[in-house]
Amino acid sequence: MNDLLNIGIRGLLAFQSALSVTGQNIANVKTPYYSRREIDFAEDLFGNGVNIADVQRVYDATTSQFLQQANSTFSMSDTFYQQVSQLESLLGNQVFKDSEGNERTNNIATFISDAIAALKSLDGDTTSIQSRTVYLNKLMALANRISTIGTQIEQQGSNINQSIQTTVGSVNEITQQIAQINQQIANSQGQDNGALLDKREVLVQQLSQYVNFSTQTDSSGQMNILIDDGTPLVFGSKAETISAVPDPNDPSNLILNITSGVSTMNITNLIHGGQIAGYFNAQTVLEQAQNALGRLSLGIMQTFNAQNKLGIDYNGNLGGNIFNDINSASAMSQRVLPNSNNTGTENMNVTISDVTQLTTSDYILVFDTPTHYTMTRLSDKTVVGSGSISSLPQQISADGFTININSGTIAAGDKFTISPTRGASENMGVAISDPKLLALGWPVSANSNPLNQGNGTINVDNILDTTNSAFSLPKQLNPPITIKFLSPTTYELINANTSAVMEGPITYTPGAPVFPTPGGYDPGYRISISGSNIQAGDTFDIKYNTNNGDNRNGNIMESQYKNGILQGNSLSFTQGYNLMSSDISIQVNGASADYTSSKVLRDGAYKQYSQVSGVDIGEETTNLAMYQECLQASAQIIQTAKSIFDTIIGLGRN
């Protein structure tokens, strides 16, 4: 009878505990990363029913780590996709209808096409102030569009930096909590710490959304969190601190440092997963786009500034800059970023010397000694310059730009990031407001004397330089020149102001350029004479052009929109933009594919994790009913034992 009572009591207690555990499982069916508990029953060694042998937390480290990795990969892909998609939208490929109902896109190529069309119309009548105004407005719209996009890309980069800072703060908060739980687990040996382990699992899976890592669990149950090279983020009850600080090479970007005691280490290149890696990867794409847009803006500004200076405006004056000067003092200084750890006092700036040779890369200039340097193009790690510097000032040239080391002292180990194109788009702007300053004509005219006896014709072929002495006087050539033929095969150059012979006799070759002359005279323009029957005494006059209806310089500008200017004269401005836009689209398409595949992988990993550790509500409901029946049966055993006991007592009394 006593055995029967003990069996009933032990069963009652065991199944009461089983009901409690099952109820806890059911209550946490929606709790993220809750690991269900399973009860192990064991027969009592002395034949007194059943005991609870163990309550196990169902957990598999392998599936947990697989989920961590999947979370990390998905979060990186998701973050990167969001950022590059935003960049693609900044480029303005949206279709809209203009005031006339025509479908248009808001991208830079559209604004370039608008400028070309306006210039083509203007070249039909360069005296039209209205047409000049329309073209100038199109140039302003183009410059404003490029500048706006450049500014928006720069702002997106700043937003990414803020997101990195916020995410790093979350990482530090989580690692501190994991370290605290590790301490609690170490102090709870022999106690049920399932709730602590579940809480830690939640934190670990949250952490995997921010960074990639591996885990190790020691004999005391404490979990160590290690990044790529084994550097610990959490070691037992100690959490290290990550900080996002300005990059010494480029303060507009951030790097990640980890601090342990008095030691600090750069771990930026060790982060390959999570949101932080996604932000850094997106930042690289942003910089590439910003550099490409900067190169485009530099190409447009310098090409048309240079060509406008070769022409005459509506008032007959030599042209000036249409756009901002790409080699202004502020622009040149912004292209050099000294490393914050430099000890030298170098005063440096960068001049853009040839926009056709510019790349979209940044460069690193390193002085390994005070007199020797190496410059590397970062896009392909190619050394583009190296040499010795004996004294200052000194120049270093490569890929269409020139570094001017003007003064100061150079220290061994000094580094400089050279960014020839970054930031140029934000500063793009039109420098003129008067449409009459558009220099659409050439400053040189050439005419045959109507009294000539031969059939010679003269032509102005090109204008190359208006900064020399030939153009030193306002609205006149210095000097105007008369070409006089001494015979059908020889001629001389005469100063038309003084009648003095400048050079001659010169052998005549039909169609050959007159300048530079055999004696080396070069007024900066090109003239040619054609004709096979030129007579002695025939003259040709070269003088300053005063015709504001001339469109020769405008025609060249029109062709420059379509000619190869960028990337070694292989890309037009529209092609340069399309290449940049295409590169971004390729990045977006790749990011979309990565996002989709990583989401499938993450969802599968979570499903696998849930199948191992999660609560199956159907199974738990079945268990609940079974344990309830067992509890009732155990109570019935106790009741039976009590009845037998009462019967025996009654018999004894009788």
GIFEN-V894701 format. One record per residue. PSI is psi in whole degrees, -180 to 180 (* if undefined). OMEGA is omega in whole degrees, -180 to 180 (999 if undefined). Layout:
BEGIN
psi & omega
PSI & OMEGA
PSI & OMEGA
END
This chain:
BEGIN
psi & omega
-44 & 179
-41 & 178
-41 & -179
-39 & 178
-44 & 179
-40 & 178
-44 & 180
-45 & -179
-46 & -179
-39 & 177
-43 & 179
-47 & -179
-42 & -178
-46 & -176
-22 & 172
-43 & 177
-40 & 180
-41 & 176
-38 & 180
-45 & 179
-44 & 180
-41 & 177
-39 & 177
-41 & 178
-48 & -179
-41 & -179
-27 & -176
22 & -178
-28 & 180
5 & 180
121 & -178
133 & 174
22 & 171
131 & 178
121 & -176
155 & 179
139 & 176
140 & -178
132 & 173
120 & 177
149 & 178
140 & 177
138 & 177
135 & -174
-22 & -176
19 & 176
21 & -179
44 & 174
-134 & -171
151 & 174
158 & 170
109 & -180
-40 & -177
151 & 168
109 & -173
141 & 171
117 & -176
109 & -173
138 & 177
118 & -176
-35 & -178
-47 & 179
-32 & 177
-46 & 180
-36 & 177
-41 & 178
-39 & 176
-49 & -179
-41 & -180
-40 & 176
-44 & -178
-46 & -179
-44 & -179
-44 & -179
-39 & 177
-48 & -179
-42 & -180
-48 & -179
-46 & -179
-43 & -179
-44 & 179
-43 & -176
-46 & -178
-29 & 174
-40 & 177
-40 & 178
-43 & 180
-39 & 179
-30 & 178
-31 & -179
-13 & 169
54 & 177
14 & -180
143 & 179
135 & 177
169 & 178
134 & 180
-174 & -175
-20 & 180
4 & 178
8 & 179
140 & 177
132 & -179
165 & 172
155 & -175
24 & -178
172 & -174
-36 & 180
-36 & 178
-42 & -180
-34 & 176
-44 & 179
-40 & 178
-42 & 180
-42 & 179
-47 & -179
-41 & -180
-39 & 179
-39 & 179
-42 & 177
-41 & -179
-38 & 180
-19 & 175
-24 & 178
89 & -176
-8 & 178
-8 & -177
113 & 177
-35 & 179
-45 & 179
-37 & 176
-42 & -179
-41 & 179
-46 & -179
-42 & 179
-40 & 178
-37 & 177
-38 & 176
-40 & 178
-41 & 179
-41 & 178
-48 & -180
-41 & -180
-39 & -180
-46 & 179
-44 & -180
-41 & 180
-46 & 180
-43 & 178
-43 & 179
-40 & 179
-38 & 177
-42 & 178
-41 & 179
-38 & 177
-39 & 176
-41 & 177
-39 & 178
-38 & 177
-42 & 178
-42 & 179
-39 & 179
-40 & 177
-44 & 179
-45 & -180
-43 & -179
-40 & 177
-39 & 176
-40 & 178
-40 & 178
-47 & -179
-39 & 179
-43 & -179
-45 & -178
-34 & 176
-42 & 180
-39 & 178
-42 & 179
-40 & 179
-41 & 178
-39 & 176
-43 & 180
-43 & -180
-39 & 179
-41 & 179
-31 & -178
-3 & -175
31 & -179
133 & -180
-6 & 180
162 & 177
111 & -180
26 & -179
-40 & -180
-39 & 178
-41 & -180
-40 & 177
-42 & 179
-40 & 178
-38 & 178
-41 & 177
-46 & -178
-40 & -180
-43 & 180
-34 & 174
-43 & 180
-36 & -178
-18 & 177
-17 & -177
-39 & -177
164 & 173
147 & -179
171 & 171
165 & -178
151 & 173
134 & 179
126 & -177
-178 & -175
-23 & 180
-2 & 180
0 & 179
140 & -178
128 & 175
137 & 179
120 & -175
135 & 175
-172 & -161
-48 & -174
14 & -179
1 & 177
126 & -176
133 & 165
-40 & 175
130 & 175
103 & -176
-124 & -178
14 & -178
127 & 178
132 & 177
161 & -177
128 & 174
140 & 176
142 & 175
115 & -174
159 & 179
140 & 177
126 & 179
-29 & -180
-26 & -177
97 & -174
-11 & 176
-12 & 177
165 & 180
154 & 168
164 & 180
126 & 174
147 & 172
134 & -176
126 & 176
108 & -175
-122 & 179
3 & -177
136 & 178
134 & -178
138 & 177
119 & -178
13 & -176
-45 & -177
-3 & 179
-8 & -178
110 & -177
4 & -178
172 & 179
177 & -178
-38 & -177
-45 & 178
-39 & 177
-41 & 178
-44 & 180
-41 & 178
-41 & 178
-37 & 180
-37 & 177
-43 & 179
-39 & 178
-44 & 180
-40 & 178
-43 & 179
-41 & 180
-40 & 178
-41 & 180
-42 & 178
-37 & 177
-42 & 178
-42 & 178
-47 & -178
-40 & 177
-41 & 179
-46 & -180
-49 & -176
-49 & -176
-39 & -179
-47 & -176
-27 & 171
-47 & -178
-42 & -178
-37 & 180
-33 & 179
-15 & 179
-1 & -177
-178 & 174
146 & -178
-171 & -177
-31 & -178
1 & 178
4 & 179
155 & 174
143 & -178
162 & 175
-159 & 179
135 & 170
-43 & -180
174 & 176
150 & 179
120 & -178
-16 & 179
39 & 171
162 & -177
-43 & -178
-40 & 180
-42 & -178
-39 & -177
-30 & -178
-12 & -177
-3 & 180
126 & 178
102 & 179
141 & 175
138 & -176
-15 & 179
4 & 179
148 & 177
-9 & 178
174 & -178
33 & -175
136 & 173
109 & -172
152 & 168
173 & -175
128 & 176
135 & 171
118 & -175
-28 & -178
102 & -176
-22 & -179
-21 & -177
-2 & -178
141 & 171
-176 & 176
19 & -176
159 & 164
169 & -177
154 & 175
124 & 178
121 & -176
131 & 173
107 & 178
-22 & 170
169 & 178
-13 & -177
1 & -178
138 & -177
160 & 171
132 & 178
128 & -175
133 & 173
121 & -170
-25 & -177
-35 & -179
9 & 177
28 & 179
132 & 174
116 & -177
-2 & 178
140 & 173
152 & -179
-170 & -177
150 & 177
119 & -177
-29 & -178
166 & 178
149 & 5
158 & -178
154 & 179
145 & 175
125 & -175
144 & 176
147 & 169
40 & 173
8 & 177
161 & -180
126 & 175
124 & 179
109 & 174
100 & -167
-41 & -175
-178 & 178
-165 & 179
147 & 180
133 & 179
145 & 177
133 & -180
-7 & 178
139 & -179
150 & 178
133 & 171
124 & -180
119 & -179
86 & -175
-31 & -172
-22 & -176
135 & 179
-12 & -178
-36 & -177
-38 & -180
-29 & -177
9 & -180
134 & 178
158 & 178
132 & -173
-9 & -178
154 & 175
-12 & -179
115 & -179
-18 & 178
-17 & -179
-3 & 173
120 & -174
92 & -172
-13 & 179
171 & 175
148 & -177
2 & -176
134 & 171
152 & -179
133 & -175
149 & 173
142 & 175
126 & -178
-14 & -180
2 & 180
146 & 180
-23 & -178
-172 & -177
18 & -176
142 & 174
148 & -179
146 & -177
141 & 171
115 & -175
-35 & -176
159 & 172
124 & -175
-31 & -173
123 & 177
15 & -179
0 & -179
-178 & -174
-23 & -180
-23 & -179
26 & -175
-13 & 180
140 & -178
130 & 172
31 & 174
155 & 175
149 & -179
88 & 2
166 & 163
150 & -171
139 & 171
129 & 175
118 & -178
126 & 179
126 & 178
-27 & 178
175 & 178
-11 & -176
-1 & -180
151 & 177
169 & 176
158 & 178
132 & -177
134 & 172
112 & -174
-20 & 179
-38 & -173
-9 & -176
10 & 179
143 & 177
125 & 180
-39 & 180
145 & 176
166 & 0
149 & 179
135 & -180
131 & -179
128 & 172
114 & -177
129 & 177
-10 & -179
148 & 179
140 & 178
-36 & -178
147 & -4
152 & -177
166 & 175
-28 & 179
-3 & 175
3 & 180
130 & -178
104 & -179
0 & 178
5 & 174
163 & -176
129 & -180
143 & 173
149 & 178
136 & 179
157 & 179
137 & -177
-1 & -177
61 & 178
138 & -175
152 & 174
135 & -178
-15 & 176
139 & -179
155 & 178
132 & -175
135 & 176
119 & -178
176 & 180
140 & -178
130 & 179
12 & -176
106 & -180
2 & 174
2 & 180
137 & -178
14 & -174
-40 & 178
-34 & 176
-38 & 178
-39 & 178
-42 & 178
-41 & 180
-42 & 180
-28 & -178
-26 & 175
-31 & -173
-20 & -178
161 & 173
119 & 179
-46 & -174
161 & 172
60 & 178
39 & 180
26 & -179
-13 & -176
133 & 169
173 & 180
-43 & 179
-41 & 178
-37 & 177
-43 & 177
-46 & -178
-36 & 178
-44 & 178
-47 & -179
-40 & 179
-41 & 178
-42 & 179
-42 & 180
-39 & 177
-42 & 178
-42 & -179
-44 & 179
-43 & 177
-41 & 179
-37 & 178
-43 & 179
-42 & 179
-41 & 179
-47 & -178
-48 & -178
-39 & -179
-30 & 176
-42 & 177
-43 & 179
-43 & 180
-46 & -179
-40 & 178
-39 & 179
-39 & 179
-38 & 178
-43 & 179
-42 & 178
-44 & -178
-36 & 179
-33 & 180
-49 & -170
-17 & -174
170 & -179
128 & 172
107 & -172
-33 & 178
-44 & 179
-42 & -178
-35 & 177
-41 & 177
-45 & 179
-40 & -179
-46 & 180
-42 & -179
-46 & -178
-33 & 178
-42 & 178
-41 & 179
-37 & 178
-44 & 180
-38 & 179
-40 & 179
-39 & 177
-36 & 178
-37 & 177
-44 & 179
-42 & -180
-39 & 178
-44 & 179
-39 & -180
-40 & 180
-44 & 178
-43 & -180
-43 & 180
-38 & 179
-44 & 180
-42 & 179
-41 & 180
-41 & 178
-37 & -180
-36 & -179
-34 & -179
* & 999
END
